[in-house]
């Protein structure tokens, strides 16, 4: 007996193709409007001057796009993970440096909402929501990058709180942020060695900053070392339980990798759009270079990669919102694939423009430099591939 697909599925069944809801599309349109009017026109200057984009921050703050993950109860817009990814993507399409404002604020504020006491949330989230302060995530150290457990920063219990000593490296927005989420070796409840998270304020005695790092890209985003020399903080600034910091940090990184993926998608989208428009206008041998099959194939490959990266990123964002058990796989896969896509697409965009692509007068060389860091921070893509491989059925964890 045969059963037709019409009988099995029902007559008149309509296949609804996946697409963003009207609400998410409205978010994209609103962010794009801000970016095209304020952020994109200053992106080149931000890169050349290498200064924090105050105008971009103000524009994002005015529209509540600067720290989208803060819940309404703490004064924020309460955007979910997908809306946040769209915001970061759209800002990065115009300026990768500015995209780090919502990305890092979201990383830190979501960590506090997931793990901190209500006292901490009430004290530190509202100023960030109002745009009066920013946050920085302080995990990496000179000898502890991918190997988090090798960190040497110490938090010694003292009367009424803790004393912190150590150095953090590659800290985004260091010197600009008012609040720093610092991870240090402390102890578990049973006294065994562990890692704990703490909030340190910019004005705390003993906190200081190193010189500005001279970077290949995202030059307007200040990156410095953070020095902690006998920094005393009250016990109330401990995030979660003593010794829970490693779990808290790794969980935050899973969520944060989704926004890095979104940043990479935005960079790639910007490069694709510029290269496509250029190919329509640039004429050689009596016709637009976009009419040449070799260029058409290059643009087609770029477009396929961007769209694949976007959908993987959105799938990861949905799992981030729900804190699904497979978030680590999807976050690492999205971050790895999207960042590889960003550098590939941006490099091809430079090729499409030829000598002009190599010139600083055109944005694609900046996009290529900005794209490279997405393969590195938030955990190198080599580390992401380890995470992905170890999550496969039957994988050896060694």
C-alpha positions as CSV (number, residue, x, y, z in Angstrom):
1,X,0.0,0.0,0.0
2,X,1.4,3.3,-1.0
3,X,0.7,6.6,0.8
4,X,1.2,9.9,-1.1
5,X,3.0,12.7,0.5
6,X,-0.2,14.8,0.2
7,X,-2.1,12.2,2.3
8,X,0.7,11.9,4.8
9,X,1.3,15.6,5.3
10,X,-2.2,17.0,4.7
11,X,-3.7,18.7,1.7
12,X,-2.8,22.3,1.2
13,X,0.2,22.2,3.5
14,X,2.4,25.2,3.0
15,X,6.1,25.1,3.8
16,X,7.1,28.2,5.9
17,X,10.7,29.0,5.2
18,X,12.8,30.1,8.1
19,X,13.0,33.8,8.5
20,X,13.3,36.4,11.2
21,X,10.2,37.7,12.8
22,X,9.0,41.3,12.3
23,X,10.4,42.2,15.7
24,X,13.9,41.1,14.8
25,X,13.8,42.7,11.4
26,X,12.8,46.0,13.2
27,X,15.8,45.7,15.4
28,X,18.0,45.3,12.4
29,X,16.5,48.3,10.6
30,X,16.9,50.5,13.7
31,X,20.5,49.5,14.3
32,X,21.3,49.9,10.6
33,X,19.9,53.4,10.6
34,X,22.1,54.4,13.5
35,X,25.1,52.8,11.9
36,X,24.7,54.4,8.5
37,X,24.1,57.8,9.9
38,X,26.6,58.0,12.7
39,X,29.0,55.0,12.9
40,X,29.9,54.1,9.3
41,X,31.0,57.7,8.4
42,X,33.5,57.8,11.3
43,X,34.8,54.2,11.0
44,X,37.8,55.1,8.9
45,X,38.8,57.9,11.3
46,X,38.4,55.7,14.3
47,X,40.8,53.2,12.7
48,X,43.4,55.9,11.7
49,X,43.3,57.9,14.9
50,X,43.1,54.8,17.1
51,X,40.9,56.4,19.8
52,X,37.8,55.1,21.5
53,X,34.7,56.0,19.3
54,X,32.9,58.3,21.7
55,X,30.4,59.4,19.1
56,X,29.5,55.8,18.2
57,X,29.1,54.9,21.9
58,X,26.8,57.9,22.4
59,X,24.7,56.9,19.4
60,X,24.4,53.3,20.6
61,X,23.6,54.5,24.1
62,X,20.9,56.9,22.9
63,X,19.1,53.9,21.3
64,X,19.8,51.4,24.1
65,X,22.0,49.3,21.8
66,X,25.2,49.7,23.9
67,X,24.3,47.0,26.5
68,X,21.3,45.1,25.1
69,X,21.3,42.1,27.4
70,X,20.5,43.9,30.6
71,X,17.1,43.0,31.8
72,X,14.3,45.6,32.2
73,X,14.3,45.1,35.9
74,X,17.8,46.6,36.0
75,X,17.1,49.4,33.6
76,X,18.1,47.7,30.4
77,X,16.1,46.9,27.2
78,X,16.1,43.1,28.0
79,X,17.1,42.0,24.5
80,X,17.5,38.3,24.0
81,X,20.5,36.5,22.6
82,X,19.4,36.6,18.9
83,X,18.5,40.3,19.1
84,X,21.9,41.0,20.6
85,X,23.6,39.0,17.8
86,X,21.7,41.1,15.2
87,X,22.8,44.3,17.0
88,X,26.5,43.3,17.1
89,X,26.3,42.1,13.5
90,X,24.9,45.3,12.2
91,X,27.3,47.5,14.1
92,X,30.3,45.4,12.9
93,X,29.1,45.7,9.3
94,X,29.8,49.4,9.7
95,X,32.7,49.4,12.3
96,X,34.1,46.3,14.0
97,X,35.6,48.5,16.7
98,X,32.2,49.9,17.7
99,X,30.7,46.4,17.7
100,X,32.9,45.6,20.7
101,X,30.8,48.0,22.8
102,X,27.6,45.9,22.9
103,X,29.6,42.7,22.6
104,X,31.8,43.2,25.7
105,X,29.0,44.9,27.7
106,X,26.7,41.9,26.9
107,X,29.4,39.4,27.9
108,X,29.9,41.0,31.3
109,X,26.3,41.9,32.1
110,X,25.0,38.5,31.2
111,X,27.6,36.9,33.4
112,X,26.4,39.0,36.4
113,X,22.8,38.2,35.7
114,X,23.5,34.5,35.5
115,X,25.9,34.2,38.5
116,X,26.1,37.3,40.8
117,X,24.1,38.1,43.9
118,X,21.1,40.4,43.7
119,X,23.1,43.0,45.6
120,X,25.8,43.1,42.9
121,X,23.2,43.2,40.1
122,X,21.4,46.1,41.7
123,X,24.6,48.1,42.2
124,X,26.4,47.5,38.9
125,X,23.9,46.8,36.1
126,X,21.9,50.1,36.2
127,X,24.9,52.4,35.6
128,X,25.8,50.3,32.6
129,X,22.2,50.3,31.4
130,X,22.2,54.1,31.6
131,X,25.4,54.4,29.7
132,X,27.3,55.9,32.6
133,X,29.8,53.0,32.8
134,X,31.2,50.1,30.8
135,X,32.5,46.7,31.9
136,X,35.6,44.7,31.0
137,X,36.2,41.0,31.2
138,X,39.6,40.2,32.9
139,X,40.6,36.5,32.4
140,X,43.7,36.3,30.2
141,X,47.2,36.7,31.6
142,X,50.7,36.9,30.2
143,X,51.2,33.1,30.9
144,X,47.5,32.1,30.9
145,X,45.7,32.6,27.6
146,X,44.0,29.4,26.3
147,X,45.2,27.6,29.5
148,X,42.9,29.3,32.0
149,X,43.9,27.0,34.8
150,X,47.5,28.4,34.6
151,X,46.5,31.8,35.9
152,X,48.6,33.3,38.6
153,X,46.5,36.3,39.8
154,X,45.7,35.6,43.5
155,X,42.8,36.7,45.7
156,X,43.9,36.4,49.4
157,X,41.1,36.5,52.0
158,X,41.6,39.4,54.4
159,X,39.4,40.9,57.1
160,X,36.1,41.9,55.5
161,X,37.1,40.9,52.0
162,X,39.9,40.0,49.6
163,X,43.3,41.3,48.5
164,X,44.1,40.9,44.8
165,X,47.5,40.7,43.1
166,X,48.3,39.9,39.6
167,X,48.4,41.0,35.9
168,X,45.7,40.6,33.3
169,X,46.5,40.9,29.6
170,X,44.6,41.8,26.4
171,X,41.8,43.5,28.3
172,X,39.3,45.2,26.0
173,X,38.3,48.7,27.0
174,X,40.8,48.7,29.9
175,X,41.1,52.2,31.2
176,X,37.7,53.2,29.7
177,X,35.5,50.8,31.7
178,X,34.4,51.7,35.2
179,X,34.0,48.0,36.3
180,X,36.3,45.0,35.8
181,X,35.3,41.4,36.2
182,X,38.5,39.8,37.5
183,X,39.2,36.1,37.8
184,X,41.8,35.0,40.4
185,X,43.0,31.9,42.1
186,X,41.1,31.6,45.4
187,X,39.6,28.5,46.8
188,X,36.6,26.2,46.9
189,X,34.4,26.0,50.0
190,X,36.4,22.9,51.1
191,X,39.7,24.9,51.0
192,X,41.0,23.3,47.8
193,X,42.5,25.5,45.1
194,X,40.0,27.1,42.7
195,X,39.3,30.2,40.7
196,X,36.8,32.9,41.8
197,X,35.4,35.9,40.1
198,X,35.4,39.4,41.6
199,X,34.3,43.0,40.7
200,X,37.0,45.6,40.8
201,X,36.2,49.3,40.3
202,X,38.4,51.6,38.3
203,X,39.0,53.9,41.3
204,X,40.1,51.1,43.7
205,X,43.6,51.8,45.1
206,X,46.2,49.5,43.6
207,X,44.4,49.1,40.2
208,X,46.4,50.5,37.2
209,X,46.8,50.0,33.5
210,X,49.6,49.4,31.1
211,X,50.3,51.1,27.8
212,X,47.9,50.9,24.8
213,X,48.6,47.9,22.7
214,X,49.4,48.7,19.1
215,X,47.2,46.3,17.2
216,X,46.7,45.2,13.6
217,X,43.0,46.0,13.7
218,X,40.1,47.2,15.8
219,X,42.4,50.1,16.7
220,X,39.8,52.3,18.3
221,X,39.1,49.7,21.0
222,X,41.6,50.3,23.7
223,X,43.5,47.2,24.8
224,X,45.8,47.3,27.8
225,X,47.2,45.2,30.6
226,X,45.5,45.5,34.0
227,X,47.7,45.5,37.1
228,X,46.4,44.6,40.5
229,X,48.7,45.5,43.4
230,X,47.3,44.8,46.8
231,X,43.8,45.8,45.6
232,X,41.4,45.4,48.5
233,X,37.8,44.8,47.8
234,X,34.9,43.9,50.1
235,X,33.6,40.4,50.3
236,X,30.3,41.5,48.7
237,X,32.1,41.8,45.4
238,X,32.7,38.1,45.1
239,X,30.7,36.8,42.1
240,X,29.0,33.5,43.0
241,X,30.5,31.1,45.5
242,X,34.2,30.9,46.2
243,X,35.9,28.5,43.7
244,X,33.0,28.8,41.2
245,X,34.9,31.2,38.9
246,X,36.1,28.7,36.3
247,X,32.6,27.4,35.7
248,X,31.3,31.0,35.6
249,X,34.0,32.1,33.2
250,X,33.7,29.2,30.8
251,X,29.9,29.6,30.7
252,X,30.2,33.3,29.9
253,X,32.7,32.5,27.1
254,X,30.2,30.1,25.5
255,X,27.6,32.9,25.4
256,X,30.3,35.5,24.4
257,X,31.4,33.4,21.4
258,X,28.0,33.9,19.9
259,X,28.6,37.7,19.8
260,X,32.1,37.2,18.4
261,X,30.5,35.1,15.6
262,X,28.0,37.9,15.0
263,X,30.8,40.5,14.8
264,X,32.6,38.3,12.3
265,X,29.4,37.9,10.2
266,X,28.9,41.7,10.2
267,X,32.5,42.3,9.0
268,X,32.0,39.7,6.3
269,X,28.7,41.2,5.2
270,X,30.2,44.7,5.0
271,X,33.1,43.4,2.9
272,X,30.8,41.4,0.6
273,X,28.5,44.4,0.0
274,X,31.4,46.8,-0.8
275,X,33.1,44.3,-3.1
276,X,29.8,43.6,-4.9
277,X,29.1,47.3,-5.4
278,X,32.6,47.9,-6.6
279,X,32.4,45.0,-9.1
280,X,29.3,46.6,-10.7
281,X,31.1,50.0,-11.1
282,X,34.7,49.1,-11.9
283,X,35.2,48.7,-15.7
284,X,37.9,46.8,-17.4
285,X,38.1,45.6,-21.0
286,X,35.0,47.6,-21.8
287,X,32.7,46.1,-19.2
288,X,32.1,45.9,-15.4
289,X,34.5,43.4,-13.8
290,X,31.3,42.0,-12.1
291,X,30.4,40.7,-15.6
292,X,33.5,38.5,-15.6
293,X,32.8,34.9,-14.6
294,X,35.9,34.7,-12.4
295,X,34.7,37.6,-10.3
296,X,31.2,36.3,-10.3
297,X,32.3,33.0,-8.9
298,X,34.4,34.8,-6.2
299,X,31.4,36.9,-5.1
300,X,29.1,33.8,-5.2
301,X,31.5,31.9,-2.9
302,X,31.7,34.9,-0.6
303,X,27.9,35.2,-0.4
304,X,27.4,31.5,0.3
305,X,29.9,31.6,3.2
306,X,28.3,34.7,4.7
307,X,24.8,33.3,4.6
308,X,26.0,29.9,6.1
309,X,27.9,31.7,8.9
310,X,24.9,33.9,9.7
311,X,22.5,31.0,10.0
312,X,24.9,29.0,12.2
313,X,25.4,32.1,14.4
314,X,21.6,32.6,14.8
315,X,21.2,28.9,15.7
316,X,23.9,29.3,18.3
317,X,22.1,32.5,19.6
318,X,18.9,30.5,20.1
319,X,20.8,28.0,22.1
320,X,22.5,30.7,24.1
321,X,19.1,32.2,25.0
322,X,17.8,28.8,26.2
323,X,21.2,27.7,27.7
324,X,20.9,24.4,25.9
325,X,23.1,21.5,26.7
326,X,24.8,21.7,23.3
327,X,25.5,25.4,23.5
328,X,29.3,24.8,23.8
329,X,29.3,23.0,20.5
330,X,27.2,25.5,18.6
331,X,29.0,28.6,20.1
332,X,32.4,27.2,19.2
333,X,31.2,26.1,15.8
334,X,29.6,29.5,15.1
335,X,32.6,31.5,16.3
336,X,35.1,29.3,14.4
337,X,33.2,29.1,11.1
338,X,32.1,32.8,11.1
339,X,35.5,34.1,11.9
340,X,37.1,31.9,9.3
341,X,34.5,33.2,6.9
342,X,35.2,36.8,7.9
343,X,38.9,36.6,7.1
344,X,38.2,34.7,3.9
345,X,35.5,37.0,2.6
346,X,37.4,40.2,3.6
347,X,40.6,38.9,1.9
348,X,38.6,38.1,-1.3
349,X,37.1,41.6,-1.1
350,X,40.6,43.1,-1.2
351,X,41.3,40.9,-4.2
352,X,38.2,42.1,-6.0
353,X,39.3,45.7,-5.6
354,X,42.8,44.8,-6.7
355,X,45.3,47.6,-6.0
356,X,42.5,49.7,-4.6
357,X,41.8,47.0,-2.1
358,X,45.3,47.3,-0.8
359,X,44.9,51.0,-0.3
360,X,43.8,52.6,3.0
361,X,41.5,54.8,1.0
362,X,39.1,51.9,0.7
363,X,37.5,50.1,3.7
364,X,38.1,46.5,2.8
365,X,41.7,46.5,3.9
366,X,40.5,47.6,7.3
367,X,37.8,45.0,7.3
368,X,40.5,42.3,6.6
369,X,42.6,43.5,9.5
370,X,39.6,43.7,11.8
371,X,38.5,40.2,10.7
372,X,41.7,38.5,11.7
373,X,41.2,39.1,15.5
374,X,37.9,37.3,15.5
375,X,39.9,34.1,14.8
376,X,41.9,34.8,18.0
377,X,40.1,36.4,20.8
378,X,37.3,34.6,22.8
379,X,39.4,31.5,22.4
380,X,41.5,30.8,19.3
381,X,40.0,28.8,16.5
382,X,42.3,25.9,17.3
383,X,40.8,25.8,20.8
384,X,37.3,26.0,19.2
385,X,38.1,23.0,17.1
386,X,39.1,21.1,20.2
387,X,35.9,21.9,21.9
388,X,33.9,20.8,18.8
389,X,35.9,17.6,18.4
390,X,35.5,16.6,22.0
391,X,31.7,17.1,21.9
392,X,31.3,14.5,19.1
393,X,30.0,11.1,20.1
394,X,32.8,8.7,21.0
395,X,35.4,11.4,21.1
396,X,38.5,11.0,23.3
397,X,38.9,13.7,25.9
398,X,42.5,12.9,26.7
